[in-house]
Amino acid sequence: MKIEFLGTGGAVTIPRPMCRCHVCVEARKRGVPYSRSGPGVYVHGPNLLIDTSEDIYMQLNRSGVERIDAVTYSHWHPDHVMGRRVLESMSGDFRRWPPDVKPCDVILPEQVAADFEERLAGAEHLRYFESQGFIRQRTLTDGESYSSNGAVITPIRLAEDYVYAFSIAESDKRALIAMDEMFGWVPDPDLAGVDLAVLPAGIFEHHPITGERQIHEAHPVLKMEATFAQTLAIIERLNPRLTLLTHIEEMDGLGYDDLQQVEALLAESGRNIKFAYDTLVVEV
Ligand SMILES: Nc1ccn([C@@H]2O[C@@H]3COP(=O)(O)O[C@H]3[C@H]2O)c(=O)n1
């Protein structure tokens, strides 16, 4: 299987509109890999799209994706779902009569399905798409898996229990893809040693090169969002062959070159941890 990073930004993408910080100015000038659009990953093989940020239209048009056999969502947050109308645009037949629509499977882990009923009109929107034949919805109870083109996809509920990571097994390869929300998560031992882990980088309480504090110790976000240091501890336990970090927030003020330096420091201590960037494709 191949993992394609459609977007490696977080809730605040890079560049942030009208921001004049050096990271945003550089991203506006240089584009990818300095720019980072909304969170989204596509898995070639199962042909599975994970999350649809507001940037999904641009991302799919820019990408090597030729068909989507299934879409799933990690959680209800707006930065991960607000591009969902792509399900209509990619499947709808608006001229033939009767229309020749090929529905796409939308696989919802049970808590995500429940949260879509309460949040951002997600369930209403998906029910409309289903009524038009654009999608077929399927809710997975926790522990249940879904097969697509020979790959087995299992949602894994995180400590932030409204959020799921996805274990994807295809022939003798295993990938773990977590789109966000590592706070408090202790990976199950049976996940140890996956070939590839895709994880959110976490927020940078300290500058990863200078060590300088970047987030006030009393900031409430430190009680809600995993930090980069906490993410590194999770990686220690998970012990993947390769880790790719994503969901990199503009407000952390780290550009692509900064993160390349961090990669080099991690490699010096024998850790195979890299920062993903928009359009990156990795063979597992
Ligand atoms: N003070 C804050 C608040 C939030 N955040 C990031 O914004 C994201 C909001 O949605 P999320 O996907 O839960 O992840 C949050 C943090 O990355 C942040 O980095 N700093």
PDBQT file of the ligand as one rigid body, heavy atoms in Angstrom, charges set to zero:
ROOT
HETATM    1  N1  LIG A 301      -4.557  27.161  21.672  1.00  0.00    +0.000 N 
HETATM    2  C1  LIG A 301      -4.633  26.228  20.741  1.00  0.00    +0.000 A 
HETATM    3  C2  LIG A 301      -5.875  25.616  20.418  1.00  0.00    +0.000 A 
HETATM    4  C3  LIG A 301      -5.902  24.656  19.421  1.00  0.00    +0.000 A 
HETATM    5  N2  LIG A 301      -4.733  24.340  18.796  1.00  0.00    +0.000 N 
HETATM    6  C4  LIG A 301      -4.740  23.431  17.661  1.00  0.00    +0.000 C 
HETATM    7  O1  LIG A 301      -5.977  23.692  17.009  1.00  0.00    +0.000 OA
HETATM    8  C5  LIG A 301      -6.615  22.485  16.777  1.00  0.00    +0.000 C 
HETATM    9  C6  LIG A 301      -8.086  22.522  16.911  1.00  0.00    +0.000 C 
HETATM   10  O2  LIG A 301      -8.586  21.295  16.466  1.00  0.00    +0.000 OA
HETATM   11  P1  LIG A 301      -7.818  19.954  16.802  1.00  0.00    +0.000 P 
HETATM   12  O3  LIG A 301      -7.789  19.253  15.553  1.00  0.00    +0.000 OA
HETATM   13  O4  LIG A 301      -8.399  19.404  18.053  1.00  0.00    +0.000 OA
HETATM   14  O5  LIG A 301      -6.269  20.276  17.176  1.00  0.00    +0.000 OA
HETATM   15  C7  LIG A 301      -6.079  21.534  17.805  1.00  0.00    +0.000 C 
HETATM   16  C8  LIG A 301      -4.638  21.980  18.002  1.00  0.00    +0.000 C 
HETATM   17  O6  LIG A 301      -3.800  21.319  17.049  1.00  0.00    +0.000 OA
HETATM   18  C9  LIG A 301      -3.531  24.927  19.123  1.00  0.00    +0.000 A 
HETATM   19  O7  LIG A 301      -2.507  24.575  18.533  1.00  0.00    +0.000 OA
HETATM   20  N3  LIG A 301      -3.511  25.875  20.089  1.00  0.00    +0.000 NA
ENDROOT
TORSDOF 0
